[in-house]
Amino acid sequence: MQADTFPRVSAYEGASLSETSAMLKPVMGLAATGIVALVLFKLFTIFLLPLIIVAVGITAVIIKWGFILLMVWFAIWLFKKMTRSAETA
C-alpha cells in the first residue's frame, strides 16, 4: 500500500496574504474592542474607587447613627416601662 494516497493540503495553501488578512479583519476589530473596553474599565475603576469608598463610608455612618438612635429609643422605652410598672405596683 502506498503511503501518500491523500494529498497534503495546508489550511492556507489556496489563500493569498490579502485574503488571509481580509478574513482576520473582523477578529482584529473584536480584539481591539475588547482591549479598549478593558483599558476603559481599568481607568473607570481607578477614578471611581474613591467615590465607591466614600459611598461605603457614608453608608457606615448612616448605619452607625441609626444604631445609636435605636439604642436611645430602646433606653427611653425601657425606662418608661420600668417606671410605669413600679408606679402601678
N, CA, C and O atoms as CSV, one atom per row, in Angstrom:
chain,resi,resn,atom,element,x,y,z
A,1,MET,N,N,0.832,-1.184,0.000
A,1,MET,CA,C,0.000,0.000,0.000
A,1,MET,C,C,0.879,1.250,0.000
A,1,MET,O,O,1.939,1.291,0.625
A,2,GLN,N,N,0.414,2.247,-0.706
A,2,GLN,CA,C,1.199,3.455,-0.864
A,2,GLN,C,C,0.946,4.412,0.306
A,2,GLN,O,O,-0.192,4.540,0.760
A,3,ALA,N,N,1.991,5.083,0.798
A,3,ALA,CA,C,1.881,5.959,1.963
A,3,ALA,C,C,1.208,7.283,1.623
A,3,ALA,O,O,0.443,7.808,2.432
A,4,ASP,N,N,1.477,7.832,0.443
A,4,ASP,CA,C,0.924,9.133,0.071
A,4,ASP,C,C,-0.298,8.979,-0.817
A,4,ASP,O,O,-0.283,9.395,-1.976
A,5,THR,N,N,-1.346,8.389,-0.288
A,5,THR,CA,C,-2.561,8.220,-1.060
A,5,THR,C,C,-3.348,9.526,-1.105
A,5,THR,O,O,-3.927,9.874,-2.135
A,6,PHE,N,N,-3.367,10.250,0.023
A,6,PHE,CA,C,-4.118,11.503,0.111
A,6,PHE,C,C,-3.159,12.672,-0.057
A,6,PHE,O,O,-2.074,12.672,0.524
A,7,PRO,N,N,-3.540,13.649,-0.831
A,7,PRO,CA,C,-2.640,14.807,-0.989
A,7,PRO,C,C,-2.642,15.661,0.271
A,7,PRO,O,O,-3.667,15.798,0.940
A,8,ARG,N,N,-1.507,16.222,0.580
A,8,ARG,CA,C,-1.399,17.097,1.755
A,8,ARG,C,C,-1.791,18.511,1.345
A,8,ARG,O,O,-1.215,19.095,0.427
A,9,VAL,N,N,-2.788,19.046,2.052
A,9,VAL,CA,C,-3.276,20.384,1.734
A,9,VAL,C,C,-3.193,21.212,3.003
A,9,VAL,O,O,-3.755,20.842,4.033
A,10,SER,N,N,-2.499,22.320,2.926
A,10,SER,CA,C,-2.396,23.218,4.066
A,10,SER,C,C,-3.678,24.037,4.165
A,10,SER,O,O,-4.393,24.205,3.177
A,11,ALA,N,N,-3.956,24.533,5.327
A,11,ALA,CA,C,-5.171,25.316,5.522
A,11,ALA,C,C,-5.114,26.636,4.759
A,11,ALA,O,O,-6.141,27.132,4.297
A,12,TYR,N,N,-3.925,27.201,4.627
A,12,TYR,CA,C,-3.780,28.495,3.963
A,12,TYR,C,C,-3.145,28.358,2.577
A,12,TYR,O,O,-2.701,29.357,2.010
A,13,GLU,N,N,-3.094,27.173,2.033
A,13,GLU,CA,C,-2.410,26.968,0.752
A,13,GLU,C,C,-3.082,27.720,-0.376
A,13,GLU,O,O,-2.402,28.302,-1.221
A,14,GLY,N,N,-4.396,27.720,-0.406
A,14,GLY,CA,C,-5.103,28.355,-1.506
A,14,GLY,C,C,-5.349,29.824,-1.286
A,14,GLY,O,O,-5.729,30.522,-2.226
A,15,ALA,N,N,-5.145,30.332,-0.067
A,15,ALA,CA,C,-5.461,31.719,0.235
A,15,ALA,C,C,-4.207,32.571,0.150
A,15,ALA,O,O,-3.149,32.193,0.652
A,16,SER,N,N,-4.336,33.717,-0.487
A,16,SER,CA,C,-3.206,34.641,-0.560
A,16,SER,C,C,-3.146,35.458,0.723
A,16,SER,O,O,-4.015,35.337,1.587
A,17,LEU,N,N,-2.122,36.286,0.840
A,17,LEU,CA,C,-1.938,37.087,2.043
A,17,LEU,C,C,-3.060,38.103,2.218
A,17,LEU,O,O,-3.493,38.364,3.340
A,18,SER,N,N,-3.528,38.673,1.122
A,18,SER,CA,C,-4.607,39.656,1.230
A,18,SER,C,C,-5.918,38.988,1.647
A,18,SER,O,O,-6.699,39.580,2.392
A,19,GLU,N,N,-6.168,37.776,1.181
A,19,GLU,CA,C,-7.375,37.060,1.589
A,19,GLU,C,C,-7.297,36.675,3.059
A,19,GLU,O,O,-8.306,36.721,3.764
A,20,THR,N,N,-6.116,36.296,3.529
A,20,THR,CA,C,-5.955,35.931,4.937
A,20,THR,C,C,-6.183,37.143,5.826
A,20,THR,O,O,-6.885,37.040,6.832
A,21,SER,N,N,-5.603,38.293,5.476
A,21,SER,CA,C,-5.806,39.487,6.291
A,21,SER,C,C,-7.258,39.952,6.227
A,21,SER,O,O,-7.771,40.515,7.195
A,22,ALA,N,N,-7.920,39.724,5.100
A,22,ALA,CA,C,-9.332,40.091,4.999
A,22,ALA,C,C,-10.183,39.203,5.903
A,22,ALA,O,O,-11.193,39.652,6.445
A,23,MET,N,N,-9.775,37.942,6.066
A,23,MET,CA,C,-10.522,37.046,6.955
A,23,MET,C,C,-10.310,37.415,8.415
A,23,MET,O,O,-11.188,37.171,9.243
A,24,LEU,N,N,-9.162,37.999,8.748
A,24,LEU,CA,C,-8.865,38.315,10.140
A,24,LEU,C,C,-9.357,39.695,10.556
A,24,LEU,O,O,-9.283,40.021,11.741
A,25,LYS,N,N,-9.854,40.519,9.641
A,25,LYS,CA,C,-10.301,41.859,9.994
A,25,LYS,C,C,-11.413,41.861,11.044
A,25,LYS,O,O,-11.319,42.639,11.994
A,26,PRO,N,N,-12.452,41.044,10.932
A,26,PRO,CA,C,-13.475,41.055,11.989
A,26,PRO,C,C,-12.923,40.613,13.346
A,26,PRO,O,O,-13.328,41.142,14.382
A,27,VAL,N,N,-12.022,39.669,13.345
A,27,VAL,CA,C,-11.440,39.189,14.603
A,27,VAL,C,C,-10.566,40.273,15.218
A,27,VAL,O,O,-10.582,40.468,16.433
A,28,MET,N,N,-9.800,40.982,14.382
A,28,MET,CA,C,-8.947,42.048,14.891
A,28,MET,C,C,-9.777,43.206,15.434
A,28,MET,O,O,-9.395,43.832,16.423
A,29,GLY,N,N,-10.900,43.494,14.798
A,29,GLY,CA,C,-11.794,44.533,15.309
A,29,GLY,C,C,-12.390,44.156,16.650
A,29,GLY,O,O,-12.509,44.988,17.550
A,30,LEU,N,N,-12.757,42.910,16.771
A,30,LEU,CA,C,-13.298,42.435,18.044
A,30,LEU,C,C,-12.238,42.464,19.131
A,30,LEU,O,O,-12.528,42.831,20.270
A,31,ALA,N,N,-11.014,42.083,18.792
A,31,ALA,CA,C,-9.922,42.118,19.770
A,31,ALA,C,C,-9.618,43.551,20.187
A,31,ALA,O,O,-9.380,43.818,21.365
A,32,ALA,N,N,-9.623,44.469,19.235
A,32,ALA,CA,C,-9.373,45.880,19.566
A,32,ALA,C,C,-10.472,46.434,20.463
A,32,ALA,O,O,-10.194,47.203,21.384
A,33,THR,N,N,-11.712,46.051,20.200
A,33,THR,CA,C,-12.823,46.486,21.051
A,33,THR,C,C,-12.665,45.950,22.470
A,33,THR,O,O,-12.922,46.663,23.440
A,34,GLY,N,N,-12.250,44.717,22.584
A,34,GLY,CA,C,-12.027,44.131,23.902
A,34,GLY,C,C,-10.907,44.812,24.659
A,34,GLY,O,O,-11.007,45.024,25.867
A,35,ILE,N,N,-9.839,45.156,23.955
A,35,ILE,CA,C,-8.720,45.833,24.614
A,35,ILE,C,C,-9.130,47.229,25.066
A,35,ILE,O,O,-8.793,47.644,26.175
A,36,VAL,N,N,-9.853,47.956,24.219
A,36,VAL,CA,C,-10.327,49.289,24.583
A,36,VAL,C,C,-11.270,49.208,25.781
A,36,VAL,O,O,-11.189,50.032,26.692
A,37,ALA,N,N,-12.152,48.231,25.784
A,37,ALA,CA,C,-13.086,48.064,26.904
A,37,ALA,C,C,-12.331,47.750,28.193
A,37,ALA,O,O,-12.690,48.257,29.256
A,38,LEU,N,N,-11.309,46.937,28.112
A,38,LEU,CA,C,-10.520,46.597,29.303
A,38,LEU,C,C,-9.791,47.819,29.836
A,38,LEU,O,O,-9.760,48.042,31.046
A,39,VAL,N,N,-9.203,48.614,28.946
A,39,VAL,CA,C,-8.499,49.821,29.383
A,39,VAL,C,C,-9.478,50.812,30.007
A,39,VAL,O,O,-9.179,51.396,31.049
A,40,LEU,N,N,-10.638,51.011,29.390
A,40,LEU,CA,C,-11.637,51.922,29.964
A,40,LEU,C,C,-12.148,51.429,31.310
A,40,LEU,O,O,-12.370,52.229,32.219
A,41,PHE,N,N,-12.337,50.123,31.447
A,41,PHE,CA,C,-12.782,49.560,32.722
A,41,PHE,C,C,-11.758,49.823,33.808
A,41,PHE,O,O,-12.120,50.191,34.925
A,42,LYS,N,N,-10.478,49.640,33.494
A,42,LYS,CA,C,-9.421,49.888,34.482
A,42,LYS,C,C,-9.371,51.371,34.858
A,42,LYS,O,O,-9.214,51.706,36.032
A,43,LEU,N,N,-9.504,52.263,33.867
A,43,LEU,CA,C,-9.481,53.699,34.172
A,43,LEU,C,C,-10.674,54.110,35.024
A,43,LEU,O,O,-10.520,54.851,35.994
A,44,PHE,N,N,-11.862,53.631,34.665
A,44,PHE,CA,C,-13.040,53.963,35.465
A,44,PHE,C,C,-12.929,53.407,36.871
A,44,PHE,O,O,-13.380,54.036,37.828
A,45,THR,N,N,-12.331,52.231,37.001
A,45,THR,CA,C,-12.144,51.653,38.324
A,45,THR,C,C,-11.219,52.518,39.168
A,45,THR,O,O,-11.476,52.745,40.350
A,46,ILE,N,N,-10.142,52.998,38.556
A,46,ILE,CA,C,-9.195,53.838,39.292
A,46,ILE,C,C,-9.854,55.151,39.707
A,46,ILE,O,O,-9.672,55.605,40.837
A,47,PHE,N,N,-10.623,55.766,38.797
A,47,PHE,CA,C,-11.230,57.056,39.105
A,47,PHE,C,C,-12.463,56.936,40.001
A,47,PHE,O,O,-12.745,57.843,40.784
A,48,LEU,N,N,-13.197,55.833,39.895
A,48,LEU,CA,C,-14.427,55.690,40.677
A,48,LEU,C,C,-14.207,55.022,42.024
A,48,LEU,O,O,-15.103,55.033,42.868
A,49,LEU,N,N,-13.039,54.445,42.242
A,49,LEU,CA,C,-12.782,53.766,43.510
A,49,LEU,C,C,-12.914,54.705,44.716
A,49,LEU,O,O,-13.518,54.308,45.712
A,50,PRO,N,N,-12.375,55.932,44.671
A,50,PRO,CA,C,-12.597,56.832,45.809
A,50,PRO,C,C,-14.076,57.135,46.044
A,50,PRO,O,O,-14.515,57.241,47.189
A,51,LEU,N,N,-14.840,57.275,44.965
A,51,LEU,CA,C,-16.272,57.539,45.143
A,51,LEU,C,C,-16.985,56.353,45.778
A,51,LEU,O,O,-17.885,56.527,46.600
A,52,ILE,N,N,-16.581,55.160,45.397
A,52,ILE,CA,C,-17.174,53.962,45.990
A,52,ILE,C,C,-16.825,53.878,47.474
A,52,ILE,O,O,-17.666,53.524,48.301
A,53,ILE,N,N,-15.578,54.206,47.799
A,53,ILE,CA,C,-15.154,54.164,49.202
A,53,ILE,C,C,-15.915,55.203,50.017
A,53,ILE,O,O,-16.320,54.928,51.146
A,54,VAL,N,N,-16.115,56.397,49.451
A,54,VAL,CA,C,-16.881,57.434,50.149
A,54,VAL,C,C,-18.323,56.977,50.350
A,54,VAL,O,O,-18.898,57.198,51.416
A,55,ALA,N,N,-18.912,56.345,49.338
A,55,ALA,CA,C,-20.295,55.861,49.473
A,55,ALA,C,C,-20.400,54.805,50.566
A,55,ALA,O,O,-21.363,54.798,51.333
A,56,VAL,N,N,-19.421,53.920,50.639
A,56,VAL,CA,C,-19.425,52.902,51.699
A,56,VAL,C,C,-19.258,53.566,53.062
A,56,VAL,O,O,-19.895,53.158,54.033
A,57,GLY,N,N,-18.408,54.583,53.138
A,57,GLY,CA,C,-18.214,55.297,54.402
A,57,GLY,C,C,-19.476,56.013,54.848
A,57,GLY,O,O,-19.837,55.969,56.024
A,58,ILE,N,N,-20.148,56.673,53.911
A,58,ILE,CA,C,-21.396,57.367,54.264
A,58,ILE,C,C,-22.449,56.366,54.721
A,58,ILE,O,O,-23.181,56.626,55.676
A,59,THR,N,N,-22.529,55.234,54.052
A,59,THR,CA,C,-23.468,54.191,54.465
A,59,THR,C,C,-23.154,53.691,55.869
A,59,THR,O,O,-24.063,53.462,56.667
A,60,ALA,N,N,-21.874,53.521,56.170
A,60,ALA,CA,C,-21.486,53.068,57.514
A,60,ALA,C,C,-21.866,54.101,58.571
A,60,ALA,O,O,-22.309,53.740,59.661
A,61,VAL,N,N,-21.694,55.381,58.255
A,61,VAL,CA,C,-22.064,56.438,59.212
A,61,VAL,C,C,-23.573,56.453,59.431
A,61,VAL,O,O,-24.036,56.610,60.561
A,62,ILE,N,N,-24.340,56.290,58.359
A,62,ILE,CA,C,-25.806,56.263,58.496
A,62,ILE,C,C,-26.246,55.080,59.349
A,62,ILE,O,O,-27.120,55.219,60.205
A,63,ILE,N,N,-25.648,53.923,59.118
A,63,ILE,CA,C,-25.994,52.731,59.915
A,63,ILE,C,C,-25.606,52.944,61.378
A,63,ILE,O,O,-26.340,52.546,62.283
A,64,LYS,N,N,-24.437,53.579,61.610
A,64,LYS,CA,C,-23.995,53.825,62.979
A,64,LYS,C,C,-24.954,54.766,63.698
A,64,LYS,O,O,-25.334,54.503,64.839
A,65,TRP,N,N,-25.352,55.859,63.046
A,65,TRP,CA,C,-26.288,56.786,63.669
A,65,TRP,C,C,-27.655,56.147,63.890
A,65,TRP,O,O,-28.310,56.404,64.900
A,66,GLY,N,N,-28.076,55.330,62.959
A,66,GLY,CA,C,-29.336,54.609,63.162
A,66,GLY,C,C,-29.259,53.682,64.356
A,66,GLY,O,O,-30.219,53.576,65.119
A,67,PHE,N,N,-28.127,53.007,64.531
A,67,PHE,CA,C,-27.959,52.115,65.678
A,67,PHE,C,C,-27.948,52.904,66.980
A,67,PHE,O,O,-28.532,52.470,67.973
A,68,ILE,N,N,-27.290,54.055,66.983
A,68,ILE,CA,C,-27.262,54.891,68.195
A,68,ILE,C,C,-28.662,55.385,68.535
A,68,ILE,O,O,-29.073,55.346,69.695
A,69,LEU,N,N,-29.399,55.852,67.521
A,69,LEU,CA,C,-30.775,56.310,67.778
A,69,LEU,C,C,-31.666,55.167,68.262
A,69,LEU,O,O,-32.534,55.367,69.112
A,70,LEU,N,N,-31.449,53.976,67.720
A,70,LEU,CA,C,-32.215,52.821,68.168
A,70,LEU,C,C,-31.906,52.485,69.628
A,70,LEU,O,O,-32.812,52.135,70.384
A,71,MET,N,N,-30.648,52.586,70.027
A,71,MET,CA,C,-30.294,52.321,71.424
A,71,MET,C,C,-30.903,53.358,72.359
A,71,MET,O,O,-31.370,53.018,73.446
A,72,VAL,N,N,-30.900,54.641,71.932
A,72,VAL,CA,C,-31.505,55.690,72.763
A,72,VAL,C,C,-33.007,55.461,72.870
A,72,VAL,O,O,-33.575,55.580,73.955
A,73,TRP,N,N,-33.653,55.136,71.757
A,73,TRP,CA,C,-35.089,54.876,71.789
A,73,TRP,C,C,-35.405,53.680,72.681
A,73,TRP,O,O,-36.382,53.712,73.429
A,74,PHE,N,N,-34.591,52.621,72.613
A,74,PHE,CA,C,-34.807,51.444,73.453
A,74,PHE,C,C,-34.597,51.779,74.923
A,74,PHE,O,O,-35.329,51.280,75.778
A,75,ALA,N,N,-33.602,52.623,75.234
A,75,ALA,CA,C,-33.365,53.009,76.635
A,75,ALA,C,C,-34.547,53.809,77.175
A,75,ALA,O,O,-34.972,53.593,78.309
A,76,ILE,N,N,-35.079,54.727,76.378
A,76,ILE,CA,C,-36.245,55.509,76.820
A,76,ILE,C,C,-37.445,54.595,77.008
A,76,ILE,O,O,-38.165,54.718,77.999
A,77,TRP,N,N,-37.668,53.692,76.083
A,77,TRP,CA,C,-38.801,52.762,76.192
A,77,TRP,C,C,-38.656,51.876,77.423
A,77,TRP,O,O,-39.624,51.644,78.146
A,78,LEU,N,N,-37.436,51.379,77.659
A,78,LEU,CA,C,-37.199,50.522,78.823
A,78,LEU,C,C,-37.381,51.303,80.119
A,78,LEU,O,O,-37.946,50.783,81.081
A,79,PHE,N,N,-36.903,52.562,80.151
A,79,PHE,CA,C,-37.064,53.392,81.345
A,79,PHE,C,C,-38.537,53.662,81.625
A,79,PHE,O,O,-38.974,53.593,82.774
A,80,LYS,N,N,-39.314,53.973,80.567
A,80,LYS,CA,C,-40.755,54.207,80.756
A,80,LYS,C,C,-41.455,52.946,81.232
A,80,LYS,O,O,-42.344,53.011,82.081
A,81,LYS,N,N,-41.062,51.798,80.693
A,81,LYS,CA,C,-41.691,50.534,81.090
A,81,LYS,C,C,-41.369,50.200,82.537
A,81,LYS,O,O,-42.244,49.756,83.280
A,82,MET,N,N,-40.134,50.409,82.940
A,82,MET,CA,C,-39.739,50.070,84.327
A,82,MET,C,C,-40.360,51.026,85.322
A,82,MET,O,O,-40.768,50.599,86.402
A,83,THR,N,N,-40.446,52.323,84.992
A,83,THR,CA,C,-41.042,53.281,85.942
A,83,THR,C,C,-42.558,53.128,86.002
A,83,THR,O,O,-43.154,53.371,87.051
A,84,ARG,N,N,-43.184,52.737,84.922
A,84,ARG,CA,C,-44.626,52.541,84.918
A,84,ARG,C,C,-44.993,51.333,85.768
A,84,ARG,O,O,-45.967,51.385,86.518
A,85,SER,N,N,-44.241,50.257,85.668
A,85,SER,CA,C,-44.547,49.076,86.462
A,85,SER,C,C,-44.255,49.316,87.950
A,85,SER,O,O,-44.889,48.697,88.804
A,86,ALA,N,N,-43.320,50.191,88.266
A,86,ALA,CA,C,-43.046,50.494,89.656
A,86,ALA,C,C,-44.150,51.361,90.251
A,86,ALA,O,O,-44.462,51.219,91.433
A,87,GLU,N,N,-44.746,52.252,89.469
A,87,GLU,CA,C,-45.841,53.090,89.949
A,87,GLU,C,C,-47.117,52.303,90.184
A,87,GLU,O,O,-47.855,52.570,91.133
A,88,THR,N,N,-47.377,51.329,89.316
A,88,THR,CA,C,-48.627,50.550,89.433
A,88,THR,C,C,-48.509,49.501,90.526
A,88,THR,O,O,-49.530,49.076,91.067
A,89,ALA,N,N,-47.309,49.070,90.870
A,89,ALA,CA,C,-47.162,48.003,91.855
A,89,ALA,C,C,-47.272,48.470,93.280
A,89,ALA,O,O,-47.166,47.664,94.204
